[in-house]
Amino acid sequence: MPITPSINDCPCGSGKDYLDCCQPLHKGQPASSAEALMRSRFSAFALQLESYLLASWHPETRPTQLALDASTQWKRLEIISANNDSQQGEVHFKATYYELGHWHLLEETSQFYFESGHWLYHSGNYQPQTLNPSRNDDCPCGSGKKYKKCCL
């Protein structure tokens, strides 16, 4: 079941309101760039929008279904680099999430293609890691606070 955001901040970390950032894409507006599609897909994972994730996936690599786990909390997206021309794009990002009592980091360079007026996610080389933050480390959620004062 899709999750409705309870706050105005877009899950993608753009600093914009969800209504002005990723929601229009989730409702069918085409993404303006490979990075915009990547941000909207991160938000879709955070909000459990399986149908959007499948629709924004290139048909060559699209799975028939996704097993999204409601206990996975997507917390932070950091775009390292992004570029595209009129036909293809690449986005290098880090996504932080909390699952089953552990923090994780997914680093990936994703490939995108522009077809029929829409950017589509094609594939990526992902590198998952388990994070073990200490009490005095910056919180993995990206709040800017110490872990002990935030998500510990």
C-alpha positions as CSV (number, residue, x, y, z in Angstrom):
1,M,0.0,0.0,0.0
2,P,1.5,3.4,-1.0
3,I,2.6,5.7,1.9
4,T,1.3,9.3,1.8
5,P,4.0,11.7,3.0
6,S,3.2,13.2,6.3
7,I,5.6,16.2,5.8
8,N,6.0,18.6,3.0
9,D,9.7,17.9,2.4
10,C,10.2,15.7,-0.6
11,P,11.9,12.4,0.3
12,C,14.5,12.9,-2.5
13,G,16.2,15.6,-0.4
14,S,15.9,18.4,-3.0
15,G,14.7,20.8,-0.3
16,K,11.4,21.3,-2.2
17,D,7.9,20.4,-1.2
18,Y,6.9,16.9,-2.4
19,L,3.9,18.5,-4.2
20,D,6.3,20.6,-6.3
21,C,9.0,18.1,-6.7
22,C,8.4,14.4,-7.2
23,Q,4.7,14.1,-6.9
24,P,4.0,15.5,-10.4
25,L,6.3,12.8,-11.8
26,H,4.6,10.2,-9.7
27,K,1.3,11.3,-11.3
28,G,2.6,11.1,-14.9
29,Q,4.6,14.2,-15.7
30,P,7.7,13.3,-17.6
31,A,11.1,13.8,-15.8
32,S,13.2,16.6,-17.3
33,S,16.5,14.8,-16.9
34,A,18.0,11.5,-15.8
35,E,18.7,13.0,-12.3
36,A,15.1,14.1,-12.0
37,L,13.9,10.6,-12.7
38,M,16.5,9.2,-10.2
39,R,15.2,11.5,-7.5
40,S,11.6,10.5,-8.3
41,R,12.5,6.8,-8.1
42,F,14.1,7.3,-4.7
43,S,11.0,9.0,-3.5
44,A,8.9,6.2,-5.0
45,F,10.9,3.6,-3.0
46,A,10.5,5.7,0.1
47,L,6.7,6.0,-0.5
48,Q,6.2,2.4,-1.6
49,L,5.0,3.4,-5.1
50,E,5.5,0.1,-6.8
51,S,3.5,1.0,-10.0
52,Y,5.6,4.1,-10.6
53,L,8.8,2.2,-10.1
54,L,7.8,-0.4,-12.7
55,A,6.5,2.2,-15.1
56,S,9.7,4.2,-15.0
57,W,11.8,1.1,-15.6
58,H,13.1,0.3,-19.1
59,P,11.2,-2.7,-20.6
60,E,14.5,-4.5,-21.4
61,T,15.3,-4.8,-17.7
62,R,12.0,-4.3,-15.9
63,P,11.1,-7.0,-13.4
64,T,7.5,-8.4,-13.6
65,Q,7.0,-7.4,-9.9
66,L,8.8,-5.8,-7.0
67,A,8.8,-7.0,-3.4
68,L,8.9,-3.7,-1.6
69,D,9.3,-4.1,2.2
70,A,7.3,-1.6,4.2
71,S,9.9,-2.0,7.0
72,T,12.7,-0.6,4.8
73,Q,13.0,3.1,5.5
74,W,14.7,5.1,2.8
75,K,16.3,8.0,4.6
76,R,18.7,9.9,2.4
77,L,19.7,10.4,-1.2
78,E,23.0,12.0,-2.2
79,I,23.7,12.7,-5.9
80,I,27.4,12.4,-6.6
81,S,27.2,13.2,-10.3
82,A,24.6,13.3,-13.0
83,N,24.7,13.9,-16.7
84,N,22.7,13.2,-19.8
85,D,22.4,14.1,-23.4
86,S,19.2,13.8,-25.4
87,Q,19.2,10.0,-25.5
88,Q,20.9,8.6,-22.4
89,G,22.1,9.6,-19.0
90,E,24.1,8.4,-16.0
91,V,23.6,9.2,-12.3
92,H,26.0,8.2,-9.6
93,F,24.3,8.3,-6.2
94,K,24.4,7.1,-2.6
95,A,21.1,6.1,-0.9
96,T,21.0,5.4,2.9
97,Y,18.3,3.2,4.3
98,Y,17.4,1.6,7.6
99,E,16.2,-2.0,7.6
100,L,15.7,-4.7,10.2
101,G,17.6,-2.7,12.9
102,H,20.6,-1.9,10.6
103,W,21.8,1.0,8.6
104,H,22.8,0.4,4.9
105,L,24.3,2.4,2.1
106,L,23.6,1.6,-1.5
107,E,26.0,3.2,-3.9
108,E,25.2,2.9,-7.6
109,T,25.9,4.4,-11.0
110,S,22.6,4.0,-12.9
111,Q,22.0,4.1,-16.7
112,F,19.0,5.9,-18.1
113,Y,17.5,6.1,-21.6
114,F,15.2,8.7,-23.1
115,E,12.4,7.0,-25.1
116,S,9.0,8.1,-26.3
117,G,9.2,11.4,-24.4
118,H,10.2,9.8,-21.0
119,W,13.4,9.0,-19.1
120,L,13.6,5.3,-18.1
121,Y,15.9,3.6,-15.6
122,H,17.8,0.8,-17.4
123,S,20.4,-0.7,-15.1
124,G,23.1,0.1,-12.5
125,N,26.1,-1.4,-10.9
126,Y,25.2,-1.2,-7.2
127,Q,27.5,-1.7,-4.2
128,P,25.5,-2.3,-1.0
129,Q,27.2,-1.8,2.4
130,T,26.2,-2.1,6.0
131,L,26.9,1.0,8.1
132,N,27.8,0.8,11.7
133,P,27.6,4.4,13.0
134,S,29.0,5.2,16.5
135,R,27.1,7.4,18.9
136,N,29.2,10.4,18.1
137,D,29.2,10.0,14.3
138,D,27.0,12.2,12.1
139,C,23.6,10.5,11.8
140,P,23.3,8.4,8.6
141,C,19.8,9.9,8.0
142,G,21.5,13.2,6.9
143,S,20.0,15.4,9.6
144,G,23.3,17.0,10.4
145,K,22.9,15.9,14.1
146,K,25.1,13.4,16.0
147,Y,23.7,9.8,15.8
148,K,23.1,9.7,19.6
149,K,20.9,12.8,19.3
150,C,19.0,11.7,16.3
151,C,18.2,8.1,15.2
152,L,20.0,6.0,17.9
